Amino acid sequence: MHPSSDGAAPREEDLDGSAPADEDSERPSGGAGTGTDGERPDDAPEPEKRKKKGSFWKELPVLIVVAVVLALVVKTFLVQAFYIPSGSMQNTLEIGDRVLVNKIVYHTRDVKRGDIVVFNGMDSWDPEVTYTTPKNPVARFFRWVGGAFGVAPGEKDYIKRVIGVPGDHVKCCDAQGRVTVNGVALDERSYLYTDPVTHERNKPSEQPFDVTVKPGTLWVMGDHRELSADSRAHRSDPGGGAIPRDRVIGRAFVVVWPLNRMKMLPIPGTFDQAIGGLAPATPFALGLAAATPVVLLRRRSRKG
């Protein structure tokens, strides 16, 4: 007798004894990254996202402190940014320019004529631009930070070009109205201020002077000679207008802001000529000169 009266043929599943598959059993079961509400398997759990955001805000103050400390270390020992507050170095440097100053260069070489140097004028020169110190301690702190990173001017810092080094005889003016160093005339046309409207260039100096730069000092002048209160304006000071060499902070070597004025600050070609004078001795040269007689005396005593 046929097992079915309607003539339906038996299924292969019935023949091999296996149970029929349940339709719901083929649906994915709930688990990590899945669910019955239609979530996509690759969706990250919400608590993990919140944890990542929270850890970022916790680490941010630490990152800021580390960045500030590193910047202060660089500023103290290597390179420092300075803000230009006046027009005394125009057209080379404009008001509002930011320059980078190399603070280690003079540990490896002497100050050269033509260098643009930043120096501290505390107790020697009056500031060219006077600023009122904020009374609010918070404002005072931010003013200090701004000065440290070159976004605000430093009241006691100056920037000038070195014209004479120790032993130089600096004079103005010769028959052609030029500044001379040890009798050699400087061609300063490449850097002296030129009026953008009239195109008239400053004279090397409206004030005559005749000085010999003392040991340990530098004779400095601004490129905008009619505006700059430089060594010429401080001849009544104890140093005779020259600045102490040990007050030099470093050499300005590049303008970094604004971007359209980015440029290097090389030594003008006129200072490449043989000027002569007494070259400032480096510590190594002084030590060598002092040691030589001692070595010669010891050799003679051994021979004797």
C-alpha positions as a LaTeX table, in Angstrom:
\begin{tabular}{lrrr}
\hline
Residue & $x$ (\AA) & $y$ (\AA) & $z$ (\AA) \\
\hline
Met1 & 0.00 & 0.00 & 0.00 \\
His2 & 1.25 & 3.42 & $-0.99$ \\
Pro3 & 2.27 & 5.58 & 1.97 \\
Ser4 & 0.41 & 8.57 & 0.56 \\
Ser5 & $-3.00$ & 8.63 & $-1.05$ \\
Asp6 & $-2.35$ & 11.83 & $-2.97$ \\
Gly7 & 0.56 & 10.32 & $-4.94$ \\
Ala8 & 3.31 & 12.63 & $-3.46$ \\
Ala9 & 6.78 & 11.16 & $-3.75$ \\
Pro10 & 8.89 & 10.89 & $-0.57$ \\
Arg11 & 11.65 & 13.63 & $-0.04$ \\
Glu12 & 15.35 & 12.79 & 0.03 \\
Glu13 & 15.48 & 14.05 & 3.62 \\
Asp14 & 12.91 & 11.46 & 4.61 \\
Leu15 & 14.82 & 8.73 & 2.85 \\
Asp16 & 18.16 & 9.43 & 4.59 \\
Gly17 & 16.54 & 9.90 & 7.97 \\
Ser18 & 17.51 & 13.51 & 8.55 \\
Ala19 & 15.10 & 15.99 & 10.10 \\
Pro20 & 13.70 & 18.81 & 7.98 \\
Ala21 & 15.49 & 22.13 & 8.36 \\
Asp22 & 13.60 & 24.73 & 10.30 \\
Glu23 & 13.19 & 27.98 & 8.38 \\
Asp24 & 14.06 & 30.10 & 11.40 \\
Ser25 & 17.24 & 28.12 & 12.10 \\
Glu26 & 18.91 & 29.61 & 9.00 \\
Arg27 & 18.67 & 33.13 & 10.43 \\
Pro28 & 21.79 & 34.41 & 12.23 \\
Ser29 & 21.59 & 34.19 & 15.97 \\
Gly30 & 22.35 & 37.14 & 18.22 \\
Gly31 & 25.99 & 37.72 & 19.27 \\
Ala32 & 28.85 & 40.21 & 19.21 \\
Gly33 & 28.33 & 42.68 & 16.40 \\
Thr34 & 24.87 & 41.30 & 15.54 \\
Gly35 & 21.34 & 41.65 & 16.87 \\
Thr36 & 17.71 & 41.16 & 16.18 \\
Asp37 & 17.06 & 44.87 & 15.66 \\
Gly38 & 18.84 & 45.01 & 12.27 \\
Glu39 & 22.23 & 46.39 & 13.45 \\
Arg40 & 25.05 & 45.95 & 10.96 \\
Pro41 & 27.75 & 43.52 & 12.15 \\
Asp42 & 30.49 & 46.09 & 11.56 \\
Asp43 & 28.93 & 48.75 & 13.80 \\
Ala44 & 31.21 & 49.49 & 16.79 \\
Pro45 & 29.58 & 49.41 & 20.23 \\
Glu46 & 28.66 & 52.89 & 21.46 \\
Pro47 & 30.44 & 52.58 & 24.87 \\
Glu48 & 33.78 & 51.95 & 23.11 \\
Lys49 & 33.39 & 55.14 & 21.04 \\
Arg50 & 32.72 & 57.18 & 24.16 \\
Lys51 & 35.78 & 55.65 & 25.81 \\
Lys52 & 38.05 & 56.73 & 22.92 \\
Lys53 & 36.70 & 60.30 & 23.00 \\
Gly54 & 37.18 & 60.50 & 26.75 \\
Ser55 & 40.79 & 59.27 & 26.58 \\
Phe56 & 41.62 & 61.95 & 23.97 \\
Trp57 & 40.42 & 64.81 & 26.18 \\
Lys58 & 42.32 & 63.36 & 29.12 \\
Glu59 & 45.55 & 63.21 & 27.10 \\
Leu60 & 45.17 & 66.66 & 25.51 \\
Pro61 & 46.43 & 68.69 & 28.54 \\
Val62 & 49.49 & 66.42 & 28.77 \\
Leu63 & 50.24 & 66.93 & 25.07 \\
Ile64 & 49.93 & 70.71 & 25.46 \\
Val65 & 52.28 & 70.77 & 28.47 \\
Val66 & 54.86 & 68.63 & 26.65 \\
Ala67 & 54.67 & 70.86 & 23.56 \\
Val68 & 55.16 & 74.02 & 25.65 \\
Val69 & 58.10 & 72.53 & 27.55 \\
Leu70 & 59.82 & 71.43 & 24.33 \\
Ala71 & 59.23 & 74.84 & 22.78 \\
Leu72 & 60.74 & 76.56 & 25.83 \\
Val73 & 63.80 & 74.29 & 25.70 \\
Val74 & 64.32 & 75.12 & 22.02 \\
Lys75 & 63.76 & 78.82 & 22.72 \\
Thr76 & 66.20 & 78.86 & 25.64 \\
Phe77 & 69.08 & 77.02 & 24.02 \\
Leu78 & 68.71 & 76.85 & 20.23 \\
Val79 & 66.38 & 79.13 & 18.27 \\
Gln80 & 64.05 & 81.90 & 19.38 \\
Ala81 & 61.43 & 83.90 & 17.49 \\
Phe82 & 61.38 & 87.70 & 17.85 \\
Tyr83 & 58.77 & 90.28 & 16.92 \\
Ile84 & 59.91 & 93.47 & 15.13 \\
Pro85 & 58.17 & 96.43 & 16.87 \\
Ser86 & 59.73 & 99.41 & 15.05 \\
Gly87 & 60.91 & 100.54 & 11.64 \\
Ser88 & 64.58 & 100.99 & 12.61 \\
Met89 & 65.67 & 98.11 & 10.34 \\
Gln90 & 63.55 & 98.95 & 7.30 \\
Asn91 & 63.52 & 97.93 & 4.46 \\
Thr92 & 65.31 & 94.77 & 5.58 \\
Leu93 & 62.78 & 94.18 & 8.39 \\
Glu94 & 59.30 & 95.68 & 8.54 \\
Ile95 & 57.13 & 96.39 & 11.59 \\
Gly96 & 55.34 & 93.17 & 12.55 \\
Asp97 & 57.89 & 90.81 & 10.99 \\
Arg98 & 58.88 & 87.73 & 12.96 \\
Val99 & 62.47 & 86.57 & 12.72 \\
Leu100 & 64.23 & 83.46 & 13.97 \\
Val101 & 67.40 & 84.00 & 15.97 \\
Asn102 & 70.19 & 81.42 & 16.13 \\
Lys103 & 71.35 & 81.34 & 19.76 \\
Ile104 & 74.24 & 78.89 & 19.39 \\
Val105 & 76.05 & 80.34 & 16.36 \\
Tyr106 & 78.31 & 82.57 & 18.47 \\
His107 & 79.46 & 79.58 & 20.49 \\
Thr108 & 81.08 & 78.31 & 17.29 \\
Arg109 & 82.23 & 81.55 & 15.63 \\
Asp110 & 82.73 & 85.23 & 16.41 \\
Val111 & 80.28 & 88.00 & 15.65 \\
Lys112 & 80.95 & 89.25 & 12.13 \\
Arg113 & 80.51 & 92.66 & 10.58 \\
Gly114 & 77.19 & 92.71 & 8.74 \\
Asp115 & 75.46 & 90.27 & 11.09 \\
Ile116 & 71.96 & 91.27 & 12.22 \\
Val117 & 71.95 & 90.64 & 15.96 \\
Val118 & 69.34 & 90.68 & 18.70 \\
Phe119 & 70.67 & 91.89 & 22.04 \\
Asn120 & 69.40 & 92.81 & 25.47 \\
Gly121 & 69.64 & 96.52 & 26.25 \\
Met122 & 68.71 & 96.29 & 29.92 \\
Asp123 & 70.47 & 98.96 & 32.01 \\
Ser124 & 72.23 & 100.35 & 28.92 \\
Trp125 & 69.79 & 101.59 & 26.29 \\
Asp126 & 66.32 & 103.08 & 26.68 \\
Pro127 & 63.65 & 101.07 & 24.80 \\
Glu128 & 62.77 & 102.33 & 21.32 \\
Val129 & 59.11 & 101.45 & 21.88 \\
Thr130 & 57.62 & 101.79 & 25.38 \\
Tyr131 & 55.02 & 99.29 & 26.58 \\
Thr132 & 52.85 & 99.36 & 29.70 \\
Thr133 & 53.21 & 96.23 & 31.83 \\
Pro134 & 49.76 & 94.68 & 32.45 \\
Lys135 & 48.66 & 94.77 & 36.11 \\
Asn136 & 46.50 & 91.69 & 35.75 \\
Pro137 & 48.68 & 88.62 & 36.48 \\
Val138 & 46.88 & 86.55 & 33.83 \\
Ala139 & 47.45 & 89.23 & 31.17 \\
Arg140 & 51.06 & 89.57 & 32.36 \\
Phe141 & 51.54 & 85.81 & 31.94 \\
Phe142 & 50.16 & 85.80 & 28.40 \\
Arg143 & 52.32 & 88.82 & 27.58 \\
Trp144 & 55.38 & 86.87 & 28.75 \\
Val145 & 54.34 & 83.81 & 26.68 \\
Gly146 & 53.83 & 86.05 & 23.64 \\
Gly147 & 57.30 & 87.54 & 24.05 \\
Ala148 & 58.85 & 84.11 & 24.53 \\
Phe149 & 57.38 & 82.80 & 21.28 \\
Gly150 & 57.85 & 85.91 & 19.18 \\
Val151 & 54.21 & 86.99 & 18.88 \\
Ala152 & 54.66 & 90.02 & 21.13 \\
Pro153 & 57.58 & 92.47 & 21.37 \\
Gly154 & 60.17 & 92.28 & 24.12 \\
Glu155 & 60.66 & 95.65 & 25.82 \\
Lys156 & 64.40 & 95.28 & 26.42 \\
Asp157 & 65.33 & 93.51 & 23.18 \\
Tyr158 & 66.85 & 95.32 & 20.21 \\
Ile159 & 67.79 & 94.29 & 16.69 \\
Lys160 & 70.57 & 96.05 & 14.74 \\
Arg161 & 73.28 & 95.40 & 12.19 \\
Val162 & 76.88 & 95.01 & 13.37 \\
Ile163 & 79.13 & 97.58 & 11.69 \\
Gly164 & 82.23 & 97.42 & 13.87 \\
Val165 & 83.80 & 94.67 & 16.00 \\
Pro166 & 86.41 & 95.11 & 18.77 \\
Gly167 & 89.42 & 97.13 & 17.60 \\
Asp168 & 87.68 & 98.62 & 14.53 \\
His169 & 87.96 & 102.31 & 13.73 \\
Val170 & 84.46 & 103.30 & 12.53 \\
Lys171 & 83.96 & 106.74 & 11.04 \\
Cys172 & 81.45 & 108.80 & 9.12 \\
Cys173 & 81.70 & 110.26 & 6.77 \\
Asp174 & 84.33 & 110.21 & 4.02 \\
Ala175 & 84.40 & 112.63 & 1.06 \\
Gln176 & 81.59 & 110.63 & $-0.62$ \\
Gly177 & 79.48 & 110.56 & 2.56 \\
Arg178 & 80.12 & 106.88 & 3.29 \\
Val179 & 80.77 & 105.03 & 6.56 \\
Thr180 & 84.31 & 103.68 & 6.73 \\
Val181 & 85.70 & 100.83 & 8.83 \\
Asn182 & 89.47 & 100.95 & 9.29 \\
Gly183 & 89.63 & 103.35 & 6.37 \\
Val184 & 87.66 & 101.08 & 3.99 \\
Ala185 & 84.37 & 102.55 & 2.71 \\
Leu186 & 81.20 & 100.45 & 2.95 \\
Asp187 & 78.81 & 100.22 & 0.02 \\
Glu188 & 75.52 & 100.11 & 1.93 \\
Arg189 & 73.12 & 100.68 & $-0.95$ \\
Ser190 & 71.80 & 97.11 & $-0.82$ \\
Tyr191 & 70.31 & 97.47 & 2.67 \\
Leu192 & 69.88 & 101.16 & 3.56 \\
Tyr193 & 66.25 & 102.27 & 3.81 \\
Thr194 & 64.67 & 103.43 & 0.54 \\
Asp195 & 61.42 & 105.41 & 0.61 \\
Pro196 & 58.80 & 103.40 & $-1.32$ \\
Val197 & 57.18 & 106.60 & $-2.70$ \\
Thr198 & 60.07 & 108.92 & $-3.49$ \\
His199 & 62.64 & 106.10 & $-3.91$ \\
Glu200 & 65.15 & 108.21 & $-2.00$ \\
Arg201 & 67.71 & 106.25 & $-0.02$ \\
Asn202 & 68.82 & 107.21 & 3.48 \\
Lys203 & 72.26 & 108.72 & 3.82 \\
Pro204 & 74.71 & 106.46 & 5.69 \\
Ser205 & 74.49 & 108.93 & 8.60 \\
Glu206 & 73.25 & 112.46 & 9.18 \\
Gln207 & 75.44 & 112.58 & 12.31 \\
Pro208 & 79.23 & 112.53 & 11.99 \\
Phe209 & 81.10 & 110.19 & 14.33 \\
Asp210 & 84.59 & 108.84 & 14.79 \\
Val211 & 84.98 & 105.93 & 17.24 \\
Thr212 & 87.29 & 103.04 & 18.00 \\
Val213 & 85.35 & 100.00 & 19.19 \\
Lys214 & 86.57 & 98.88 & 22.60 \\
Pro215 & 87.32 & 95.24 & 23.48 \\
Gly216 & 84.24 & 93.23 & 24.36 \\
Thr217 & 81.86 & 95.60 & 22.56 \\
Leu218 & 80.17 & 96.03 & 19.16 \\
Trp219 & 79.20 & 99.11 & 17.15 \\
Val220 & 75.69 & 98.57 & 15.78 \\
Met221 & 73.44 & 100.60 & 13.48 \\
Gly222 & 69.92 & 100.24 & 12.07 \\
Asp223 & 69.32 & 100.06 & 8.32 \\
His224 & 66.80 & 102.93 & 8.55 \\
Arg225 & 69.46 & 105.45 & 9.55 \\
Glu226 & 67.12 & 108.45 & 9.86 \\
Leu227 & 64.87 & 106.56 & 12.29 \\
Ser228 & 67.18 & 104.24 & 14.21 \\
Ala229 & 68.33 & 105.22 & 17.70 \\
Asp230 & 71.46 & 103.07 & 17.53 \\
Ser231 & 75.08 & 103.34 & 18.71 \\
Arg232 & 75.25 & 106.89 & 17.35 \\
Ala233 & 72.47 & 108.01 & 19.72 \\
His234 & 74.10 & 106.45 & 22.80 \\
Arg235 & 77.60 & 107.88 & 22.62 \\
Ser236 & 77.09 & 109.65 & 25.95 \\
Asp237 & 76.46 & 106.29 & 27.65 \\
Pro238 & 79.29 & 104.59 & 29.58 \\
Gly239 & 80.02 & 102.29 & 26.62 \\
Gly240 & 80.32 & 105.20 & 24.21 \\
Gly241 & 77.36 & 103.85 & 22.22 \\
Ala242 & 78.77 & 100.36 & 21.64 \\
Ile243 & 76.89 & 97.39 & 23.13 \\
Pro244 & 78.46 & 94.71 & 25.35 \\
Arg245 & 79.27 & 91.57 & 23.37 \\
Asp246 & 77.94 & 89.39 & 26.18 \\
Arg247 & 74.47 & 90.96 & 25.84 \\
Val248 & 74.03 & 89.53 & 22.34 \\
Ile249 & 71.26 & 86.91 & 22.31 \\
Gly250 & 71.94 & 85.60 & 18.82 \\
Arg251 & 71.95 & 86.21 & 15.08 \\
Ala252 & 68.73 & 86.82 & 13.14 \\
Phe253 & 68.98 & 84.60 & 10.07 \\
Val254 & 65.49 & 84.33 & 8.56 \\
Val255 & 62.13 & 86.14 & 8.38 \\
Val256 & 59.36 & 83.58 & 8.94 \\
Trp257 & 56.26 & 85.79 & 9.11 \\
Pro258 & 54.33 & 87.11 & 7.27 \\
Leu259 & 54.56 & 84.40 & 4.65 \\
Asn260 & 54.85 & 86.84 & 1.75 \\
Arg261 & 58.04 & 88.24 & 3.34 \\
Met262 & 59.80 & 84.98 & 4.13 \\
Lys263 & 63.50 & 85.35 & 3.32 \\
Met264 & 67.00 & 84.64 & 4.55 \\
Leu265 & 69.11 & 87.41 & 6.11 \\
Pro266 & 72.63 & 86.97 & 4.71 \\
Ile267 & 75.64 & 89.21 & 5.35 \\
Pro268 & 75.78 & 91.90 & 2.62 \\
Gly269 & 78.59 & 91.56 & 0.09 \\
Thr270 & 80.28 & 94.82 & 1.07 \\
Phe271 & 81.52 & 93.15 & 4.26 \\
Asp272 & 83.35 & 90.49 & 2.23 \\
Gln273 & 86.06 & 92.99 & 1.30 \\
Ala274 & 89.28 & 93.11 & 3.30 \\
Ile275 & 88.58 & 95.59 & 6.08 \\
Gly276 & 91.38 & 94.63 & 8.42 \\
Gly277 & 91.41 & 95.67 & 12.06 \\
Leu278 & 91.82 & 93.46 & 15.07 \\
Ala279 & 89.82 & 90.28 & 14.63 \\
Pro280 & 88.23 & 89.24 & 17.93 \\
Ala281 & 90.04 & 86.22 & 19.30 \\
Thr282 & 88.06 & 83.11 & 20.03 \\
Pro283 & 88.47 & 81.33 & 23.39 \\
Phe284 & 90.39 & 78.55 & 21.63 \\
Ala285 & 92.82 & 81.03 & 20.07 \\
Leu286 & 93.36 & 82.76 & 23.40 \\
Gly287 & 93.99 & 79.43 & 25.10 \\
Leu288 & 96.45 & 78.41 & 22.39 \\
Ala289 & 98.31 & 81.71 & 22.64 \\
Ala290 & 98.58 & 81.36 & 26.40 \\
Ala291 & 99.71 & 77.75 & 26.25 \\
Thr292 & 102.44 & 78.19 & 23.62 \\
Pro293 & 105.01 & 79.98 & 25.87 \\
Val294 & 104.50 & 77.37 & 28.58 \\
Val295 & 105.19 & 74.52 & 26.16 \\
Leu296 & 108.33 & 76.24 & 24.81 \\
Leu297 & 109.68 & 76.85 & 28.34 \\
Arg298 & 109.14 & 73.20 & 29.27 \\
Arg299 & 111.00 & 72.04 & 26.16 \\
Arg300 & 113.93 & 74.31 & 26.94 \\
Ser301 & 114.08 & 73.13 & 30.55 \\
Arg302 & 114.20 & 69.51 & 29.43 \\
Lys303 & 117.03 & 70.20 & 26.99 \\
Gly304 & 118.97 & 72.01 & 29.70 \\
\hline
\end{tabular}
